[in-house]
Amino acid sequence: AAAEEERCTVERRADLTYAEFVQHYAFLRPVILQGLTDNSRFRALCSRERLLASFGESVVRLSTANTYSYQKVDLPFQEYVEQLLDPQDPTSLGNNTLYFFGDNNFTEWASLFRHYFPPPFGLLGTTPAYSFGIAGAGSGVPFHWHGPGYSEVIYGRKRWFLYPPEKTPEFHPNKTTLAWFQDTYPALAPYAKPLECTIRAGEVLYFPDRWWHATLNLETSVFISTFLG
């Protein structure tokens, strides 16, 4: 498992220009960006203590962690942090696993989001939208796809698995990423393995339009995505 965690088949770039981004990555393949923004202030505001002090009584909306996210559950943020951030049960199905990501009340969380600096590379004709999340070790979202975007890890480590649009991955939509990683991933032939990498605090992953992707939080993680819709 440790060896797999270190394996990275997505390029890391610390000196990427916008022209290079558009030419080599924006419409072709994922890339990990380093050093383009400084979110140290945002990171400080995302500590457990500060988030609970600022938003503990706020009601957050959780989604089930399956490919189609059928169910939504509302509960106080403090209750989510104190009761539902335990490590993922490998036998739990996606529709029984609640995940805080994406359904953010932007008015209520505006005091936090205004301190976030998104990646500077936009795409013509798109508008950025934030999705903020916090999740426990072993949690994640199984394979799905949507439009292009970025995902930055603020705390923790998040492993990503990605396939291009023309290569549908082998997965069960109601099994968690952890179950897929334990049961399906080891048996994949080399040619069938996804692009993958562990994203660490301060790194930003860009994924192009319609790329399949699944995520696995390797420890309790705080993260924010910028979707280009």
Backbone as numpy.savetxt, mean C-alpha at the origin, in Angstrom:
# Nx Ny Nz CAx CAy CAz Cx Cy Cz
12.24 -17.06 4.15 11.41 -15.86 4.15 12.28 -14.61 4.15
13.37 -14.64 4.92 14.26 -13.48 4.97 14.90 -13.24 3.61
15.28 -14.33 2.94 15.89 -14.20 1.61 14.90 -13.62 0.62
13.65 -14.08 0.70 12.63 -13.57 -0.21 12.37 -12.08 0.05
12.42 -11.69 1.33 12.17 -10.29 1.66 13.24 -9.38 1.04
14.47 -9.87 0.97 15.55 -9.05 0.41 15.51 -9.03 -1.12
14.82 -10.00 -1.72 14.76 -10.08 -3.17 13.96 -8.91 -3.71
14.53 -8.16 -4.64 13.82 -7.02 -5.22 14.03 -7.02 -6.73
12.93 -7.07 -7.47 13.00 -7.06 -8.93 12.35 -5.79 -9.51
12.20 -4.78 -8.66 11.72 -3.47 -9.10 12.89 -2.50 -8.96
13.13 -1.69 -9.99 14.23 -0.74 -9.95 14.04 0.30 -8.85
15.15 0.67 -8.19 15.16 1.80 -7.27 15.90 2.96 -7.94
15.33 4.17 -7.89 15.96 5.33 -8.50 15.98 6.50 -7.52
17.14 7.04 -7.29 17.28 8.17 -6.37 17.52 9.48 -7.11
17.70 9.40 -8.40 18.06 10.59 -9.16 17.19 10.77 -10.39
15.96 10.32 -10.32 15.10 10.28 -11.49 14.59 11.67 -11.87
14.67 12.01 -13.15 14.08 13.25 -13.65 12.68 12.96 -14.18
11.89 14.02 -14.35 10.53 13.82 -14.86 10.56 13.24 -16.28
11.49 13.70 -17.10 11.60 13.19 -18.47 11.89 11.69 -18.47
12.79 11.25 -17.60 13.10 9.82 -17.50 11.90 9.03 -16.99
11.20 9.61 -16.03 10.02 8.95 -15.47 8.99 8.69 -16.56
8.69 9.70 -17.36 7.70 9.55 -18.42 8.18 8.57 -19.49
9.43 8.65 -19.86 9.95 7.83 -20.94 10.09 6.35 -20.57
10.52 6.08 -19.33 10.89 4.71 -18.98 9.91 4.00 -18.04
9.09 4.74 -17.31 8.29 4.09 -16.26 6.80 4.40 -16.30
6.42 5.63 -16.55 5.03 6.07 -16.33 4.00 5.14 -16.96
4.28 4.63 -18.15 3.32 3.78 -18.86 3.84 2.36 -19.07
4.99 2.05 -18.49 5.65 0.78 -18.82 5.87 -0.16 -17.65
6.38 0.34 -16.53 6.72 -0.57 -15.44 6.85 0.20 -14.12
6.76 -0.52 -13.01 6.88 0.13 -11.70 8.31 0.61 -11.44
8.44 1.53 -10.50 9.75 2.01 -10.08 9.63 2.49 -8.63
10.71 2.33 -7.87 10.76 2.81 -6.50 11.56 4.11 -6.48
10.95 5.16 -5.96 11.56 6.49 -5.94 12.12 6.77 -4.55
13.31 7.33 -4.52 13.96 7.67 -3.26 14.41 9.12 -3.27
14.16 9.80 -2.17 14.71 11.13 -1.97 14.06 12.26 -2.74
12.87 12.03 -3.33 12.23 13.10 -4.09 11.46 14.08 -3.20
11.03 13.62 -2.04 10.30 14.48 -1.10 10.80 14.22 0.32
10.57 15.18 1.19 10.93 15.03 2.61 9.65 15.08 3.43
9.23 13.92 3.91 8.01 13.84 4.71 8.29 13.55 6.17
9.41 14.06 6.67 9.77 13.83 8.07 8.74 14.47 9.01
8.22 15.63 8.65 7.19 16.27 9.48 5.92 15.43 9.52
5.51 14.95 8.34 4.32 14.10 8.27 4.54 12.82 9.07
5.74 12.25 8.98 6.05 11.02 9.72 5.93 11.26 11.22
6.42 12.38 11.69 6.33 12.69 13.13 4.88 12.78 13.58
4.01 13.30 12.72 2.59 13.43 13.06 1.86 12.09 13.00
2.50 11.08 12.40 1.87 9.77 12.23 2.30 8.76 13.30
2.97 9.21 14.35 3.29 8.29 15.44 1.99 7.84 16.10
2.03 6.68 16.72 0.83 6.15 17.38 0.25 7.16 18.36
1.12 7.74 19.18 0.65 8.67 20.22 -0.03 9.89 19.61
0.56 10.47 18.56 -0.01 11.68 17.98 -1.31 11.39 17.22
-1.35 10.28 16.52 -2.58 9.95 15.80 -3.73 9.70 16.77
-3.45 8.99 17.85 -4.51 8.73 18.82 -4.96 10.02 19.51
-4.01 10.92 19.79 -4.36 12.19 20.43 -5.22 13.04 19.50
-4.92 13.01 18.20 -5.62 13.87 17.25 -6.91 13.26 16.72
-6.92 11.93 16.53 -8.04 11.31 15.82 -8.64 10.12 16.55
-8.27 9.91 17.81 -8.74 8.72 18.52 -10.24 8.57 18.54
-10.97 9.67 18.64 -12.43 9.59 18.71 -13.09 9.67 17.34
-12.31 9.90 16.31 -12.87 9.96 14.95 -13.33 8.58 14.50
-14.43 8.53 13.80 -14.92 7.27 13.25 -14.25 7.02 11.90
-13.67 5.84 11.75 -13.03 5.47 10.48 -13.81 4.34 9.84
-13.69 4.26 8.53 -14.38 3.21 7.77 -13.37 2.15 7.34
-13.62 0.92 7.73 -12.76 -0.20 7.38 -13.37 -0.99 6.22
-12.51 -1.60 5.43 -12.97 -2.45 4.33 -12.49 -3.87 4.56
-13.23 -4.84 4.04 -12.75 -6.21 4.09 -11.58 -6.35 3.11
-10.60 -7.14 3.50 -9.35 -7.26 2.73 -9.44 -8.39 1.71
-10.45 -8.30 0.84 -10.52 -9.22 -0.29 -10.50 -8.41 -1.58
-10.41 -9.07 -2.69 -10.21 -8.36 -3.95 -11.38 -7.42 -4.27
-12.58 -7.77 -3.85 -13.73 -6.96 -4.22 -14.27 -6.10 -3.08
-13.69 -6.22 -1.88 -14.03 -5.37 -0.73 -15.54 -5.16 -0.59
-16.24 -6.22 -0.29 -17.69 -6.15 -0.21 -18.20 -5.36 0.99
-17.55 -5.53 2.14 -18.13 -5.04 3.39 -17.40 -3.82 3.91
-18.15 -2.89 4.50 -17.59 -1.71 5.15 -18.05 -1.71 6.61
-17.14 -1.35 7.51 -17.46 -1.30 8.94 -16.94 0.01 9.50
-17.77 0.72 10.25 -17.36 1.98 10.88 -17.13 1.76 12.37
-16.01 2.29 12.88 -15.75 2.25 14.32 -14.74 3.32 14.69
-14.66 3.68 15.97 -13.71 4.72 16.38 -12.27 4.32 16.06
-11.47 5.28 15.65 -10.08 5.02 15.28 -9.32 4.39 16.45
-9.55 4.85 17.66 -8.84 4.30 18.82 -9.16 2.82 18.99
-10.39 2.44 18.75 -10.77 1.04 18.87 -10.05 0.19 17.81
-9.94 0.73 16.60 -9.21 0.02 15.54 -7.75 -0.20 15.95
-7.10 0.87 16.42 -5.68 0.79 16.77 -5.45 -0.17 17.93
-6.30 -0.13 18.93 -6.07 -0.91 20.15 -6.55 -2.36 20.04
-7.49 -2.63 19.13 -8.07 -3.98 19.09 -7.84 -4.74 17.79
-7.57 -4.05 16.69 -7.54 -4.73 15.40 -6.19 -4.66 14.69
-5.15 -4.16 15.36 -3.83 -4.08 14.73 -2.94 -5.26 15.11
-3.55 -6.34 15.57 -2.78 -7.55 15.88 -2.27 -8.19 14.58
-1.24 -9.03 14.66 -0.77 -9.74 13.47 -1.89 -10.55 12.81
-1.85 -10.65 11.50 -2.86 -11.35 10.71 -2.89 -12.84 11.04
-4.09 -13.39 11.18 -4.27 -14.83 11.31 -4.18 -15.43 9.90
-3.20 -16.32 9.66 -3.04 -16.87 8.30 -4.25 -17.63 7.79
-5.12 -18.12 8.70 -6.27 -18.90 8.27 -7.51 -18.03 8.03
-7.43 -16.76 8.36 -8.59 -15.88 8.20 -8.83 -15.55 6.73
-10.08 -15.58 6.31 -10.41 -15.22 4.94 -10.49 -13.71 4.78
-10.38 -13.26 3.55 -10.37 -11.83 3.30 -11.63 -11.12 3.76
-12.79 -11.77 3.59 -14.03 -11.08 3.98 -14.25 -11.07 5.48
-13.34 -11.68 6.24 -13.39 -11.61 7.71 -12.25 -10.76 8.26
-11.50 -10.11 7.36 -10.33 -9.33 7.76 -10.59 -7.86 7.47
-10.60 -7.03 8.50 -10.88 -5.61 8.33 -9.59 -4.82 8.20
-9.60 -3.84 7.30 -8.40 -3.14 6.88 -8.71 -1.65 6.78
-7.89 -0.80 7.40 -8.10 0.64 7.34 -7.24 1.23 6.23
-7.88 1.53 5.11 -7.16 2.13 3.98 -8.16 2.65 2.96
-8.02 3.91 2.61 -8.76 4.42 1.46 -10.00 5.21 1.77
-10.80 4.78 2.74 -12.03 5.49 3.03 -11.78 6.57 4.08
-11.06 7.62 3.68 -10.70 8.68 4.62 -11.64 9.87 4.50
-12.01 10.42 5.64 -12.78 11.66 5.67 -11.79 12.82 5.53
-11.72 13.41 4.34 -10.68 14.39 4.07 -10.85 15.67 4.87
-12.08 16.00 5.21 -12.30 17.18 6.04 -11.77 16.93 7.45
-12.09 15.78 8.00 -11.70 15.45 9.36 -10.18 15.24 9.49
-9.55 14.71 8.44 -8.12 14.41 8.49 -7.27 15.47 7.79
-7.88 16.59 7.42 -7.17 17.62 6.67 -5.95 18.16 7.42
-6.05 18.25 8.74 -4.94 18.80 9.53 -3.69 17.92 9.41
-3.88 16.63 9.10 -2.75 15.73 8.89 -2.28 15.76 7.45
-3.23 15.62 6.51 -2.87 15.49 5.09 -2.18 16.74 4.55
-2.44 17.91 5.12 -1.82 19.12 4.57 -0.31 19.15 4.79
0.19 18.25 5.63 1.63 18.19 5.88 2.33 17.16 4.97
1.55 16.47 4.13 2.15 15.45 3.27 2.56 16.04 1.92
3.78 15.71 1.50 4.27 16.14 0.20 4.28 14.92 -0.73
3.38 14.88 -1.72 3.33 13.74 -2.62 4.49 13.77 -3.61
4.75 12.67 -4.31 5.77 12.68 -5.36 5.48 13.78 -6.38
6.50 14.43 -6.91 6.29 15.59 -7.77 5.91 15.27 -9.21
5.93 13.97 -9.58 5.68 13.62 -10.97 4.21 13.31 -11.19
3.50 14.20 -11.89 2.11 13.95 -12.21 1.98 13.36 -13.61
0.76 13.00 -13.99 0.48 12.51 -15.33 -0.59 13.40 -15.95
-0.40 13.77 -17.21 -1.30 14.67 -17.90 -2.74 14.15 -17.84
-3.66 15.02 -17.47 -5.07 14.65 -17.45 -5.52 13.93 -16.21
-4.66 13.83 -15.19 -5.05 13.15 -13.94 -5.06 14.13 -12.78
-5.82 13.79 -11.76 -5.89 14.57 -10.52 -5.52 13.66 -9.36
-4.60 14.07 -8.48 -4.20 13.19 -7.37 -5.25 13.12 -6.26
-5.38 11.96 -5.66 -6.26 11.76 -4.51 -5.54 10.87 -3.50
-5.59 11.25 -2.23 -4.87 10.52 -1.19 -5.72 9.40 -0.60
-5.04 8.32 -0.22 -5.63 7.26 0.59 -4.62 6.90 1.66
-5.04 7.04 2.92 -4.17 6.85 4.07 -4.54 5.56 4.76
-3.53 4.83 5.26 -3.84 3.56 5.90 -2.89 3.19 7.01
-3.37 2.33 7.90 -2.58 1.77 8.99 -3.01 0.31 9.13
-2.03 -0.61 9.20 -2.38 -2.02 9.23 -1.34 -2.83 9.99
-1.78 -3.96 10.51 -0.91 -4.81 11.32 -0.06 -5.75 10.49
0.89 -6.39 11.15 1.80 -7.33 10.50 1.02 -8.48 9.86
1.40 -8.83 8.65 0.76 -9.93 7.95 -0.50 -9.56 7.20
-0.96 -8.33 7.38 -2.17 -7.89 6.67 -1.78 -7.40 5.28
-2.77 -7.10 4.48 -2.51 -6.60 3.14 -3.75 -6.75 2.28
-3.62 -6.31 1.05 -4.73 -6.40 0.09 -4.34 -7.40 -0.99
-5.21 -8.36 -1.32 -4.88 -9.33 -2.36 -4.91 -8.68 -3.75
-4.59 -9.46 -4.76 -4.41 -8.92 -6.10 -5.66 -8.19 -6.62
-5.42 -7.02 -7.20 -6.44 -6.20 -7.81 -5.74 -5.21 -8.74
-6.50 -4.42 -9.48 -5.88 -3.39 -10.32 -6.79 -2.17 -10.40
-6.21 -1.06 -10.76 -6.95 0.20 -10.96 -6.02 1.13 -11.71
-6.26 2.42 -11.62 -5.43 3.39 -12.33 -4.06 3.54 -11.71
-3.21 4.38 -12.30 -1.84 4.55 -11.82 -1.77 5.28 -10.50
-0.63 5.16 -9.82 -0.50 5.88 -8.55 0.82 5.59 -7.86
0.94 6.20 -6.69 2.13 6.06 -5.85 1.70 5.51 -4.49
2.61 4.83 -3.82 2.38 4.42 -2.44 3.66 4.62 -1.64
3.56 5.42 -0.58 4.72 5.70 0.27 4.54 5.06 1.64
5.58 4.40 2.11 5.57 3.85 3.46 6.07 4.92 4.43
5.30 5.19 5.45 5.66 6.20 6.46 6.33 5.53 7.66
5.76 4.43 8.11 6.36 3.59 9.14 6.25 2.13 8.69
7.22 1.31 9.09 7.13 -0.12 8.82 7.73 -0.51 7.48
7.32 -1.69 7.01 7.79 -2.26 5.75 6.62 -2.95 5.05
6.51 -2.71 3.76 5.41 -3.28 2.99 5.97 -3.97 1.76
5.64 -5.25 1.60 6.09 -5.98 0.42 5.02 -5.90 -0.67
5.46 -5.62 -1.88 4.58 -5.51 -3.04 4.86 -6.64 -4.03
3.79 -7.13 -4.65 3.87 -8.11 -5.72 3.09 -7.55 -6.91
3.71 -7.51 -8.09 3.08 -6.84 -9.23 3.20 -7.66 -10.51
2.11 -7.66 -11.29 2.09 -8.27 -12.61 1.58 -7.25 -13.63
2.09 -7.28 -14.86 1.57 -6.39 -15.89 0.14 -6.74 -16.26
-0.59 -5.82 -16.90 -2.02 -6.04 -17.18 -2.32 -7.31 -17.95
-1.41 -7.70 -18.84 -1.67 -8.87 -19.69 -1.38 -10.19 -18.99
-0.92 -10.17 -17.76 -0.53 -11.39 -17.06 -1.32 -11.52 -15.75
-2.50 -12.13 -15.84 -3.36 -12.27 -14.66 -2.75 -13.24 -13.66
-2.56 -12.82 -12.42 -1.95 -13.72 -11.43 -2.89 -14.84 -11.01
-2.29 -15.87 -10.47 -3.06 -16.99 -9.91 -3.36 -16.67 -8.45
-4.64 -16.45 -8.14 -5.01 -16.12 -6.75 -6.49 -16.38 -6.54
-6.86 -16.56 -5.27 -8.27 -16.67 -4.89 -8.69 -15.33 -4.32
-9.77 -14.71 -4.82 -10.12 -13.34 -4.41 -10.50 -13.19 -2.95
-10.80 -14.30 -2.25 -11.16 -14.18 -0.84 -10.09 -14.76 0.08
-8.91 -15.03 -0.46 -7.79 -15.42 0.39 -6.87 -14.23 0.58
-6.34 -14.08 1.76 -5.48 -12.95 2.06 -4.15 -13.07 1.32
-3.43 -11.96 1.23 -2.10 -12.01 0.62 -1.18 -12.94 1.40
-1.32 -12.96 2.72 -0.49 -13.84 3.53 -0.73 -15.30 3.16
-2.00 -15.68 2.98 -2.32 -17.06 2.58 -1.76 -17.35 1.19
-1.89 -16.38 0.26 -1.32 -16.56 -1.09 0.20 -16.72 -1.01
0.85 -15.92 -0.18 2.30 -15.97 -0.06 2.77 -17.31 0.52
1.98 -17.86 1.43 2.35 -19.13 2.05 2.00 -20.33 1.18
0.87 -20.27 0.46 0.35 -21.45 -0.23 0.65 -21.48 -1.73
0.55 -20.33 -2.39 0.66 -20.29 -3.85 2.04 -19.84 -4.31
2.56 -18.82 -3.71 3.83 -18.22 -4.14 4.98 -19.22 -4.21
5.19 -20.09 -3.20 6.35 -20.99 -3.25 6.33 -21.94 -4.44
5.16 -22.25 -4.97 5.05 -23.22 -6.06 5.15 -22.57 -7.44
5.25 -21.25 -7.51 5.28 -20.57 -8.80 6.60 -20.86 -9.52
6.51 -21.16 -10.79 7.72 -21.31 -11.61 8.40 -19.95 -11.74
9.69 -19.92 -11.99 10.39 -18.63 -12.08 9.74 -17.66 -13.05
9.26 -18.16 -14.20 8.65 -17.27 -15.19 7.29 -16.73 -14.73
6.69 -17.39 -13.74 5.37 -16.99 -13.27 5.42 -16.09 -12.03
6.61 -15.86 -11.52 6.71 -15.02 -10.32 6.47 -13.55 -10.67
5.93 -12.79 -9.72 5.67 -11.38 -9.98 6.94 -10.55 -9.85
6.87 -9.30 -10.30 7.84 -8.32 -9.83 7.55 -8.10 -8.36
8.57 -7.91 -7.55 8.33 -7.77 -6.11 9.45 -6.99 -5.45
9.11 -6.39 -4.32 10.12 -5.68 -3.53 9.51 -5.28 -2.19
10.37 -5.10 -1.20 9.93 -4.57 0.09 10.18 -3.06 0.10
9.12 -2.31 0.33 9.20 -0.85 0.39 9.37 -0.45 1.85
10.37 0.37 2.10 10.67 0.77 3.48 10.30 2.23 3.70
10.32 2.64 4.96 9.92 4.00 5.31 10.69 5.03 4.49
9.96 5.96 3.89 10.56 7.00 3.08 10.67 6.67 1.61
10.41 5.42 1.24 10.43 5.04 -0.17 9.02 5.12 -0.76
8.97 5.39 -2.06 7.70 5.53 -2.77 7.69 4.58 -3.96
6.68 3.75 -4.05 6.52 2.88 -5.22 5.55 3.53 -6.20
5.93 3.60 -7.47 5.00 3.99 -8.52 4.54 2.75 -9.27
3.22 2.64 -9.52 2.69 1.53 -10.31 1.86 2.11 -11.47
2.07 1.61 -12.69 1.34 2.13 -13.85 -0.12 1.67 -13.88
-0.85 2.21 -14.82 -2.26 1.92 -15.00 -2.50 0.43 -15.24
-3.48 -0.11 -14.52 -3.99 -1.47 -14.72 -3.00 -2.58 -14.36
-1.93 -2.26 -13.67 -1.03 -3.31 -13.21 -1.65 -4.02 -12.02
-1.67 -5.34 -12.07 -2.10 -6.13 -10.91 -1.12 -5.92 -9.76
-1.63 -5.81 -8.54 -0.72 -5.73 -7.40 -1.40 -6.24 -6.13
-0.57 -6.82 -5.26 -0.99 -7.26 -3.94 0.05 -6.76 -2.95
-0.39 -6.52 -1.70 0.53 -5.99 -0.70 0.51 -6.87 0.54
1.65 -6.86 1.25 1.79 -7.62 2.49 2.60 -6.78 3.47
1.97 -6.32 4.54 2.67 -5.54 5.55 3.51 -6.49 6.41
4.81 -6.27 6.43 5.72 -7.16 7.15 5.78 -6.84 8.64
5.30 -5.68 9.01 5.14 -5.28 10.41 4.06 -4.22 10.44
3.66 -3.78 11.63 2.67 -2.72 11.70 3.15 -1.53 10.88
2.34 -1.09 9.93 2.78 -0.10 8.96 1.78 1.05 8.83
2.34 2.22 8.56 1.56 3.40 8.20 1.96 3.77 6.78
0.99 4.06 5.93 1.30 4.28 4.52 0.26 5.22 3.90
0.63 5.85 2.81 -0.28 6.75 2.12 -0.08 6.59 0.61
-1.16 6.47 -0.11 -1.10 6.35 -1.55 -1.63 7.62 -2.21
-1.09 7.93 -3.37 -1.57 9.04 -4.18 -2.04 8.45 -5.48
-3.37 8.35 -5.63 -3.94 7.77 -6.85 -4.11 8.86 -7.89
-3.71 8.57 -9.13 -3.81 9.54 -10.23 -5.03 9.16 -11.07
-6.14 9.80 -10.76 -7.41 9.44 -11.39 -7.80 10.41 -12.50
